[in-house]
Amino acid sequence: MDKKMIVSIIGYIVALLIPIVGLVYGAILFFFKKEEPTYRKHGRLIIYFSIVIFVATLIAKLLIGGF
């Protein structure tokens, strides 16, 4: 596996486990790695994924009554 693939996979795992950290990780890839289109693409997708996981977690907590 090449380095770009590993960095992207780590981002998706972080976004799944800790969505807020995943959001920051995706933003770093998207905004600070502009020279690499792979990082920009996966950075954007990691941001989207983090937001979806965060919202899904909030909805699940509200339905279960965790607040």
C-alpha positions as a printed NumPy array, in Angstrom:
array([[  0.   ,   0.   ,   0.   ],
       [  1.225,   3.449,  -0.698],
       [  1.338,   6.291,   1.819],
       [ -1.65 ,   8.163,   0.37 ],
       [ -3.887,   5.132,   0.769],
       [ -2.818,   4.559,   4.376],
       [ -3.365,   8.224,   5.289],
       [ -6.848,   8.085,   3.754],
       [ -7.79 ,   4.838,   5.522],
       [ -6.649,   6.248,   8.859],
       [ -8.842,   9.283,   8.227],
       [-11.952,   7.176,   7.639],
       [-11.279,   5.101,  10.758],
       [-10.78 ,   8.221,  12.882],
       [-13.96 ,   9.759,  11.434],
       [-15.918,   6.642,  12.358],
       [-14.589,   6.42 ,  15.917],
       [-14.334,  10.131,  16.801],
       [-16.279,  12.262,  14.302],
       [-15.04 ,  15.652,  15.544],
       [-11.405,  14.589,  15.211],
       [-12.224,  13.074,  11.828],
       [-13.652,  16.415,  10.737],
       [-10.405,  18.163,  11.658],
       [ -8.341,  15.417,   9.995],
       [-10.353,  15.744,   6.79 ],
       [-10.034,  19.529,   6.855],
       [ -6.266,  19.255,   7.223],
       [ -6.086,  16.919,   4.246],
       [ -8.4  ,  19.108,   2.177],
       [ -6.93 ,  22.543,   2.937],
       [ -3.241,  21.883,   3.608],
       [ -2.449,  19.132,   1.1  ],
       [ -3.598,  21.055,  -1.987],
       [ -0.819,  19.75 ,  -4.22 ],
       [ -2.186,  16.205,  -4.067],
       [ -5.611,  15.635,  -5.653],
       [ -5.961,  12.31 ,  -3.826],
       [ -5.677,  14.019,  -0.44 ],
       [ -8.175,  16.721,  -1.451],
       [-10.677,  14.142,  -2.665],
       [-10.443,  11.943,   0.416],
       [-10.251,  14.951,   2.731],
       [-13.602,  16.166,   1.392],
       [-15.128,  12.684,   1.715],
       [-13.798,  12.295,   5.275],
       [-15.414,  15.629,   6.196],
       [-18.754,  14.453,   4.792],
       [-18.424,  11.075,   6.504],
       [-17.634,  12.71 ,   9.863],
       [-20.691,  14.94 ,   9.635],
       [-22.963,  12.005,   8.763],
       [-21.608,   9.887,  11.631],
       [-21.939,  12.808,  14.069],
       [-25.558,  13.48 ,  13.083],
       [-26.415,   9.763,  13.161],
       [-24.92 ,   9.496,  16.651],
       [-26.938,  12.48 ,  17.866],
       [-30.157,  11.061,  16.442],
       [-29.454,   7.655,  17.988],
       [-28.784,   9.242,  21.384],
       [-31.987,  11.253,  21.186],
       [-34.042,   8.193,  20.259],
       [-32.513,   6.062,  22.971],
       [-32.739,   8.877,  25.508],
       [-29.058,   9.182,  26.254],
       [-29.141,  12.908,  27.039]])
